[in-house]
Amino acid sequence: MSHGKRRADKNCLNCGRTVEQRFCPHCGQENIQTRQPFHYLFTHFVEDFTHYDGQFWGTMKNLIFRPGKLTNTYLEGKRQEFVPPVKLYIFVSFIVFFFLSILPSEKKSETEKDEYFTSAVSNEESRNGAIKEMLQLKEQGLLTEQQSKIAIEKIEKEKEGDRKNESLIGSSSLEDYDKSVEKENRFFGKLFRPFVVKFFELSKKGVTRGELKDKISDKFSKAVPKALFIYLPLFALFLWVFHNKKRWWYFDHGIFTLHYFSFLLVITLLTTAMQTVVESVSYPFLDTLFSIIAFLIICYTVFYFFVAHHQVYKSRKRITILRGVLIFIANSVFMLLLIFILLAYSFLNIN
């Protein structure tokens, strides 16, 4: 219930009808002052969820602990008992992605970056020094020709390994990569060329691996909400394909999808919050405990899907399990594909 101050006038500002109580009986608008304190903008939004007859908390409780309950209730026509599915998904996704955006990122400090480059140079110099030392020992007669040769070859292999780690697929430049692809006529080499071009472009700008990882992570996190919203109709489409088209409309599958993804987002929020607390404490026992809890949560999300699917579609258990497995596998494959596309998009759009 809103705590805005009521107007003394009895006429509804929206439709002009007479308002005897707090809400207009014709259009439902609340008869309160048109101007409110600034904080009202935020409190009113929250109150819509938390203070309307306990609707929000009842929704959250049933969403997490009673798979399929919200979907069944909504499809039965009881639309006022819980928060509507679209409104619920938008609110939950806003809270989750806002929370994720304010979490501290693990970026390397300038000192750590300097140490990284110093270490790389040091390794190269130490190996060059080791080669000189092997040659000196051979000249002094402390090593045989064969022993010296084996030792130097081993050091050279280590140096070559370092160079390959600092390049891409063993190529030190884009020209070398193109020559290698043309020589071996590699299909995937040509397919991934845009990524190679981007890699060397960033290398020329002096972007380190740590910075590259941070940039990809930042782009990826910004693209996830949009991609997830686009994926919802696809998830509902898989449900539509595997169920009776006359009994179940695409609309029905959409309601199930919105509730299931709202559940996944809430679980993501709770898990991330726990992880943040555990990492801030840095206690080994809590790390182990969190790992166990995280594993159980993952199992619960899978279990939740099958239970919700059975509760809503009410088919025989064997058929429910078979359909559920097929739907779950199909969506897992497409979800992995979506993640790959997002990562590729994030990488190619790094500035």
Buried (B, 14 or more C-beta within 10 A) or exposed (E): EBEBEEBEEEEBBBEEEEBEEEBBEEEEBBBBEEEBEEEBEEBBEEBBBEBEEEBBEBBBEBBBEBBBBBBBBBBEEEEEBBBBBEEBBBBBBEBBBEBBEEEEEEEBEEEEBEEBEEEEEEEEEEBEEBBEEBBEBBEEEEBEEEEBEEBBEEBEEEBEEBEEEEBBBEBEEBEBBBEBBEEEEEEEBEEBBEEBBBBBEBBEEEBBEBBBEBBBBBBBBEBBBEBBEEBBEBBBBBBBEBBEEEEBEEEBBBBBBBBBBBBBBBBBBBBBEBBEEBEEEEEEEBEEEBEEBBEEBEEBBEEBBBBBBBBBBEBEEEEBBEBBEEBBEBBEEBBEEBEEEBBBEBBEEBE
